[in-house]
Amino acid sequence: MPLYKTIVIAPDTRVLIWKITESLDELFRDKPLKASSLARVKGMKSEQHQRGFLSVRNLFEVLGYTDLDLYYDAFGKPHLSDGKNISITHSYDFSAIIVGSYNVGIDMELQREKISKIADKFIDPEFAFLDKTAPDYIRKLTVIWGAKEAKYKMCNSRSLSFKDNMTVNPFTMEEKKGTATVEKDNFKKEFEFYFEEIEDFTLVYALEQDKCG
Ligand SMILES: CC(C)(COP(=O)(O)OP(=O)(O)OC[C@H]1O[C@@H](n2cnc3c(N)ncnc32)[C@H](O)[C@@H]1OP(=O)(O)O)[C@@H](O)C(=O)NCCC(=O)NCCS
């Protein structure tokens, strides 16, 4: 399928979502790939991962980019050669990117019951406002996970702990946005995140003007 959805955040900042219905062959067709990208795709164990990676290149094309415009730093964070910021996610049937002049982060996750089993690994103070018996408990956990992943991707810092350094403040599913606090050593800053539910998936993205926070 072509582009599934575009979310325009600012004139030069947008989220693009692809629903992956193409076969691996179709996704490979007519696609310029750097040698390093080709080697990565060939080395991926699952076809689903390969299709996710390649479908992201379809999203690049929508914005006039190709794989040749993208490079990764030593942490694995993607960058565009024209200096714009980019963040990438892929999960099962969907892939998404956010591109713009802001510092950006994006994550898409399938909503699954099993997230409740690992909740205490990435949540602590949030348990004060979460109701484990509420019908939206899994959906809320997925938003919290996505918000922390999105922020992690913005910060590109391996030293931020989801549980100890990032706290999502109380939010409702209806608002489709929330705030969270990043706190480490003497540093403390609040950031906003936005979310959408698409089929059984949760898309979360965050953006801010500062390089990181
Ligand atoms: C690297 C990581 C952010 C990827 O997230 P994910 O949910 O597994 O996968 P997604 O599909 O959403 O994102 C993958 C994309 O993230 C991007 N990415 C990888 N490392 C990155 C980094 N250090 N910074 C920013 N973006 C990064 C890449 O573009 C990658 O896709 P690509 O290689 O196909 O281009 C994640 O695996 C991670 O390390 N998270 C933090 C670790 C952690 O603390 N986890 C929770 C503990 S309870």
The ligand as an ORCA input file, in Angstrom:
! r2SCAN-3c Opt
* xyz 0 1
  C      17.587      1.136     19.748
  C      16.131      1.158     20.145
  C      15.796      2.598     20.533
  C      15.260      0.701     18.985
  O      13.908      0.718     19.321
  P      12.931     -0.510     18.982
  O      11.605     -0.227     19.598
  O      13.605     -1.776     19.316
  O      12.766     -0.508     17.403
  P      12.131      0.586     16.471
  O      11.737     -0.093     15.235
  O      11.114      1.418     17.162
  O      13.360      1.543     16.162
  C      14.400      1.091     15.355
  C      15.108      2.309     14.808
  O      15.637      3.098     15.873
  C      16.722      3.838     15.346
  N      17.778      3.789     16.333
  C      18.591      2.764     16.667
  N      19.451      3.142     17.638
  C      19.163      4.433     17.920
  C      19.706      5.379     18.834
  N      20.734      5.093     19.641
  N      19.191      6.619     18.868
  C      18.178      6.958     18.066
  N      17.606      6.099     17.157
  C      18.115      4.858     17.109
  C      17.129      3.211     14.008
  O      16.759      4.095     12.975
  C      16.296      1.949     13.963
  O      15.803      1.582     12.711
  P      16.743      1.215     11.453
  O      18.004      0.668     12.013
  O      15.945      0.273     10.657
  O      16.968      2.529     10.752
  C      15.872      0.210     21.345
  O      16.150     -1.082     20.983
  C      16.628      0.575     22.591
  O      17.805      0.326     22.710
  N      15.923      1.156     23.572
  C      16.478      1.624     24.796
  C      16.880      0.533     25.695
  C      16.104      0.456     26.918
  O      16.449      1.102     27.864
  N      15.026     -0.307     26.890
  C      14.099     -0.425     27.953
  C      14.599     -1.189     29.104
  S      13.295     -1.636     30.191
*
